[in-house]
Amino acid sequence: MEDRRRQNLILPLTIAAGGIVLCAFVFWPILKTLILAATVAVVVTPYYRWAQKRLWGDDPPQWKQALTAGLVTLTSVLILASFVAIAVILVVKNYDLLRDFAVKASSYVQDVLSRKLSAEFDLTAAVSEKAQQLFGYVGTIFTAATRFFVKFVIFLLSLYFFLRHGPGLVESIRRSFSLEHRGILDRFTKTSYSVLYAIYVVHVATAIVTFVLAVPFFWLIGFSNVFFWSLLCGVVQLIPLLGPSLIMFAIAIYAFATGNTTAGVLCLAVGYPVVAAAPDLVFRPVMMGRHSKLNPLLLLLGFVGGLMSLGAIGFMVGPLALALLAEALKLASEHLRAHNKASGQEEG
């Protein structure tokens, strides 16, 4: 009887798997956009539910649920678009400053290496060329505005769909599992939410804290364009461990290269521990510890590997994949220990 039940499952499961493969093939060009919308929806869903309950109470009619999903979608997209627009505008506006920063810092490093190693380096020319290429991508972004607009619309619609119908789809899938297997699915669901929460909410909060700490620091040491330098520190804080440390050392080198020795010393003695290290090593672990037990090194490896293999979307998918793998290995280990214990084979 049990074998017959399993055989009856083969056909619908095969059809479902075939449908997934077909959709992945058809929607491959926009698959990254859909994944991005899904990850944002996972994090925004609790706020959607809170807004829905606050506005309409428990169990509102369908049209009110749809209206709330639309409002939350528009709000989320406006916030994301505002951050991107501010970053692009500042980069374009401070193009000359960034190029000067890269050239002077590399020139200072080149002089130091030449004196210490008694060898000639053409680091300045190389950095200048790479900086020119990097900032030249801004023009490419504007020329691709049409494609970006299409993907933006797809992202907007997808985010609304996942907010409005995602929880129901997940619950339908959950109910199709047995009670024993629902616990396993819940573990992976909880892990996914923890990772995405850490990426979107904790990282952004850490970046904001870094920005707030950087503003008075750069103002006190007499840097011009205080807002720009502070925002730069906040943006690189999104890359845990590596980003804030490297940028503060680079700013210190730039200060030394421009003859501002006092500012360079303060960047290393005060800026690094207060602006770069404290948010990364104190604030981030505290925030993450409240919602998950994720290893920061695991997240860093996921960021680097994901960015190298998938591009920008890998920033979310890489850590998520590693966290799910770690949870799967932990689950397998628990089942093996339980099996060995039941079989009387467990040692020690």
PEURUR-V78994 format. One record per helix or strand of 2 or more residues. SS is the DSSP state (alpha for helix, beta for strand). FROM is the first residue (numbers start at 1). LEN is the number of residues. If there is no record, write none. Layout:
# PEURUR-V78994
{{SS/FROM/LEN} {SS/FROM/LEN}}
This chain:
# PEURUR-V78994
{{alpha/2/25} {alpha/28/29} {alpha/62/32} {alpha/95/23} {alpha/123/21} {alpha/145/31} {alpha/179/42} {alpha/226/11} {alpha/242/16} {alpha/261/31} {alpha/296/47}}
